[in-house]
Amino acid sequence: MNFANSVMPFPNYPVLAPNIRYLAANSVRGIFEEGVYWAFGSELQELRSYVTLKLLYDPSQDEGALISDFLSGFYGPAGAPAVAAYMASMVQSAADTQAFLSFAGAVTSPYLTPSVVLAAVAALGAAAAEAAQPFQLRIQTLWLAPVYATLLRWAEFKAWAAAQGVPWPLKDAALDAFADFSAVYARAGMNGTGALSEGRHDLAWLRAQLPA
């Protein structure tokens, strides 16, 4: 997990199962797995917990099937395909850029390209708009991940979108987009938890990073 920016996209999903199987195959009998322990709302927090717990019980299980089962049940029919596509796009971008996924990764990590991140903002936003509760809030909580990266690289991403002719998927002003981010953050129960990092960065910190 990324403890420095816990809400941002962090595509280490493909290594969860191989790591556990490697340890089990080498006779390890006790495994400590740590995720974001201090707050709700980190990227795919529930998925990571579900898959990890299932594999600790039985490492031979098919992680693809576990992920598919979780996505269908947790994000619903409108959300599951969009979340699966989001995960695949982040994994592919990390492979394409040969990115190193550090536990303290920066929002400038090379896999967070404007094209991949803005596409995720648009796709998850559209999926949330089509979903009923409780699925809608769950999709919106994941939507925070690419929006977080966009907010912190606002000028760069806006310039790229304008140059490429890509529709901007958020409100035009950074503070208006931040207000939408904050509303989901509150509905997801993240207020008062310093949910953006292990250092307890919160909305006030994020607001201070944005252009006026």
VEXTI-185872 format. One record per residue (C-alpha): residue number from 1; x, y, z. Coordinates in nm, 3 decimals, padded with zeros to 5 digits. Layout:
BEGIN
[rec NUM [X Y Z]];
...
END
This chain:
BEGIN
[rec 1 [00.000 00.000 00.000]];
[rec 2 [00.107 00.359 -00.050]];
[rec 3 [00.133 00.519 00.291]];
[rec 4 [00.237 00.860 00.157]];
[rec 5 [-00.063 00.899 -00.076]];
[rec 6 [-00.309 00.633 00.029]];
[rec 7 [-00.597 00.749 -00.189]];
[rec 8 [-00.407 00.766 -00.520]];
[rec 9 [-00.402 00.476 -00.768]];
[rec 10 [-00.156 00.206 -00.662]];
[rec 11 [-00.165 -00.093 -00.898]];
[rec 12 [00.012 -00.363 -00.700]];
[rec 13 [-00.291 -00.593 -00.732]];
[rec 14 [-00.109 -00.852 -00.950]];
[rec 15 [00.149 -00.931 -00.681]];
[rec 16 [-00.086 -00.995 -00.389]];
[rec 17 [-00.137 -01.364 -00.472]];
[rec 18 [00.216 -01.451 -00.595]];
[rec 19 [00.371 -01.304 -00.280]];
[rec 20 [00.151 -01.512 -00.051]];
[rec 21 [00.207 -01.828 -00.258]];
[rec 22 [00.584 -01.776 -00.252]];
[rec 23 [00.586 -01.752 00.127]];
[rec 24 [00.357 -02.053 00.166]];
[rec 25 [00.570 -02.258 -00.073]];
[rec 26 [00.875 -02.181 00.140]];
[rec 27 [00.714 -02.309 00.460]];
[rec 28 [00.633 -01.970 00.612]];
[rec 29 [00.364 -02.020 00.874]];
[rec 30 [00.296 -01.663 00.983]];
[rec 31 [00.235 -01.370 00.748]];
[rec 32 [00.172 -01.009 00.853]];
[rec 33 [-00.011 -00.811 00.586]];
[rec 34 [-00.054 -00.437 00.643]];
[rec 35 [-00.278 -00.198 00.457]];
[rec 36 [-00.421 00.141 00.540]];
[rec 37 [-00.510 00.093 00.905]];
[rec 38 [-00.597 00.449 01.006]];
[rec 39 [-00.886 00.546 00.778]];
[rec 40 [-01.152 00.443 00.530]];
[rec 41 [-01.131 00.531 00.163]];
[rec 42 [-00.788 00.422 00.047]];
[rec 43 [-00.775 00.293 -00.308]];
[rec 44 [-00.949 -00.047 -00.337]];
[rec 45 [-00.906 -00.102 00.035]];
[rec 46 [-01.189 -00.353 00.060]];
[rec 47 [-01.076 -00.551 -00.245]];
[rec 48 [-00.722 -00.585 -00.111]];
[rec 49 [-00.852 -00.706 00.225]];
[rec 50 [-01.091 -00.957 00.069]];
[rec 51 [-00.839 -01.110 -00.170]];
[rec 52 [-00.562 -01.119 00.090]];
[rec 53 [-00.778 -01.289 00.353]];
[rec 54 [-00.905 -01.547 00.105]];
[rec 55 [-00.553 -01.631 -00.009]];
[rec 56 [-00.414 -01.652 00.343]];
[rec 57 [-00.679 -01.915 00.410]];
[rec 58 [-00.605 -02.103 00.086]];
[rec 59 [-00.319 -01.975 -00.136]];
[rec 60 [-00.421 -02.209 -00.417]];
[rec 61 [-00.735 -02.011 -00.497]];
[rec 62 [-00.760 -01.833 -00.831]];
[rec 63 [-00.706 -01.464 -00.759]];
[rec 64 [-00.875 -01.367 -01.084]];
[rec 65 [-01.192 -01.542 -00.978]];
[rec 66 [-01.172 -01.388 -00.632]];
[rec 67 [-01.136 -01.039 -00.778]];
[rec 68 [-01.419 -01.093 -01.024]];
[rec 69 [-01.646 -01.223 -00.749]];
[rec 70 [-01.566 -00.926 -00.527]];
[rec 71 [-01.616 -00.666 -00.799]];
[rec 72 [-01.957 -00.804 -00.891]];
[rec 73 [-02.078 -00.813 -00.534]];
[rec 74 [-01.925 -00.489 -00.407]];
[rec 75 [-01.959 -00.255 -00.705]];
[rec 76 [-02.267 -00.401 -00.873]];
[rec 77 [-02.351 -00.455 -01.240]];
[rec 78 [-02.278 -00.095 -01.347]];
[rec 79 [-01.961 -00.065 -01.147]];
[rec 80 [-01.784 -00.399 -01.181]];
[rec 81 [-01.680 -00.364 -01.548]];
[rec 82 [-01.565 -00.005 -01.494]];
[rec 83 [-01.358 -00.097 -01.189]];
[rec 84 [-01.204 -00.396 -01.366]];
[rec 85 [-01.113 -00.171 -01.660]];
[rec 86 [-00.967 00.085 -01.419]];
[rec 87 [-00.748 -00.178 -01.254]];
[rec 88 [-00.631 -00.314 -01.589]];
[rec 89 [-00.543 00.032 -01.717]];
[rec 90 [-00.335 00.115 -01.410]];
[rec 91 [-00.154 -00.219 -01.420]];
[rec 92 [-00.079 -00.174 -01.790]];
[rec 93 [00.045 00.182 -01.737]];
[rec 94 [00.278 00.068 -01.460]];
[rec 95 [00.416 -00.202 -01.692]];
[rec 96 [00.450 00.036 -01.986]];
[rec 97 [00.639 00.294 -01.781]];
[rec 98 [00.838 00.034 -01.584]];
[rec 99 [00.732 00.212 -01.269]];
[rec 100 [00.855 00.110 -00.926]];
[rec 101 [00.564 00.097 -00.683]];
[rec 102 [00.705 00.235 -00.361]];
[rec 103 [00.521 00.226 -00.029]];
[rec 104 [00.579 00.603 -00.028]];
[rec 105 [00.511 00.667 -00.397]];
[rec 106 [00.464 01.022 -00.521]];
[rec 107 [00.169 01.154 -00.716]];
[rec 108 [00.421 01.223 -00.994]];
[rec 109 [00.488 00.849 -01.035]];
[rec 110 [00.539 00.777 -01.408]];
[rec 111 [00.242 00.540 -01.444]];
[rec 112 [00.004 00.825 -01.351]];
[rec 113 [-00.003 00.964 -01.702]];
[rec 114 [-00.262 01.228 -01.792]];
[rec 115 [-00.426 00.998 -02.046]];
[rec 116 [-00.470 00.707 -01.804]];
[rec 117 [-00.574 00.915 -01.504]];
[rec 118 [-00.822 01.138 -01.685]];
[rec 119 [-00.977 00.839 -01.859]];
[rec 120 [-01.026 00.680 -01.517]];
[rec 121 [-01.189 00.995 -01.380]];
[rec 122 [-01.434 00.998 -01.669]];
[rec 123 [-01.511 00.625 -01.670]];
[rec 124 [-01.562 00.590 -01.295]];
[rec 125 [-01.770 00.906 -01.286]];
[rec 126 [-01.995 00.771 -01.559]];
[rec 127 [-02.029 00.435 -01.386]];
[rec 128 [-02.122 00.601 -01.058]];
[rec 129 [-02.386 00.810 -01.231]];
[rec 130 [-02.555 00.491 -01.357]];
[rec 131 [-02.538 00.300 -01.029]];
[rec 132 [-02.786 00.276 -00.744]];
[rec 133 [-02.689 00.280 -00.379]];
[rec 134 [-02.500 00.129 -00.208]];
[rec 135 [-02.292 00.072 -00.521]];
[rec 136 [-02.285 00.438 -00.622]];
[rec 137 [-02.098 00.557 -00.314]];
[rec 138 [-01.851 00.269 -00.342]];
[rec 139 [-01.771 00.362 -00.702]];
[rec 140 [-01.747 00.729 -00.609]];
[rec 141 [-01.503 00.643 -00.331]];
[rec 142 [-01.277 00.476 -00.586]];
[rec 143 [-01.330 00.776 -00.817]];
[rec 144 [-01.146 00.978 -00.552]];
[rec 145 [-00.823 00.797 -00.650]];
[rec 146 [-00.775 00.941 -01.000]];
[rec 147 [-00.932 01.272 -00.895]];
[rec 148 [-00.675 01.304 -00.615]];
[rec 149 [-00.393 01.265 -00.868]];
[rec 150 [-00.561 01.514 -01.100]];
[rec 151 [-00.605 01.776 -00.830]];
[rec 152 [-00.239 01.758 -00.732]];
[rec 153 [-00.126 01.788 -01.096]];
[rec 154 [-00.402 02.024 -01.204]];
[rec 155 [-00.216 02.266 -01.431]];
[rec 156 [-00.018 01.988 -01.600]];
[rec 157 [-00.323 01.771 -01.669]];
[rec 158 [-00.538 02.062 -01.788]];
[rec 159 [-00.267 02.171 -02.030]];
[rec 160 [-00.232 01.817 -02.163]];
[rec 161 [-00.609 01.778 -02.210]];
[rec 162 [-00.632 02.110 -02.395]];
[rec 163 [-00.339 02.022 -02.621]];
[rec 164 [-00.481 01.677 -02.700]];
[rec 165 [-00.841 01.787 -02.739]];
[rec 166 [-00.951 01.555 -02.458]];
[rec 167 [-01.273 01.659 -02.279]];
[rec 168 [-01.205 01.771 -01.923]];
[rec 169 [-01.386 01.526 -01.689]];
[rec 170 [-01.413 01.755 -01.387]];
[rec 171 [-01.544 02.101 -01.315]];
[rec 172 [-01.333 02.369 -01.477]];
[rec 173 [-01.202 02.534 -01.161]];
[rec 174 [-00.977 02.340 -00.924]];
[rec 175 [-01.164 02.457 -00.615]];
[rec 176 [-01.497 02.346 -00.761]];
[rec 177 [-01.352 02.003 -00.840]];
[rec 178 [-01.210 01.995 -00.486]];
[rec 179 [-01.559 02.064 -00.350]];
[rec 180 [-01.692 01.757 -00.534]];
[rec 181 [-01.399 01.551 -00.402]];
[rec 182 [-01.471 01.676 -00.048]];
[rec 183 [-01.839 01.584 -00.072]];
[rec 184 [-01.762 01.222 -00.159]];
[rec 185 [-01.486 01.215 00.103]];
[rec 186 [-01.743 01.313 00.366]];
[rec 187 [-02.009 01.066 00.248]];
[rec 188 [-01.751 00.787 00.257]];
[rec 189 [-01.684 00.855 00.627]];
[rec 190 [-01.332 00.986 00.573]];
[rec 191 [-01.371 01.318 00.756]];
[rec 192 [-01.160 01.353 01.069]];
[rec 193 [-00.940 01.056 00.984]];
[rec 194 [-00.651 01.216 00.793]];
[rec 195 [-00.732 00.965 00.522]];
[rec 196 [-00.495 01.091 00.254]];
[rec 197 [-00.171 00.961 00.407]];
[rec 198 [-00.022 00.784 00.708]];
[rec 199 [00.101 01.129 00.809]];
[rec 200 [-00.270 01.218 00.847]];
[rec 201 [-00.298 01.456 00.554]];
[rec 202 [-00.658 01.570 00.529]];
[rec 203 [-00.878 01.796 00.320]];
[rec 204 [-00.722 02.112 00.461]];
[rec 205 [-00.382 01.989 00.346]];
[rec 206 [-00.513 01.901 00.000]];
[rec 207 [-00.688 02.237 -00.035]];
[rec 208 [-00.361 02.414 00.043]];
[rec 209 [-00.191 02.240 -00.252]];
[rec 210 [-00.439 02.370 -00.511]];
[rec 211 [-00.428 02.680 -00.730]];
[rec 212 [-00.660 02.958 -00.619]];
END
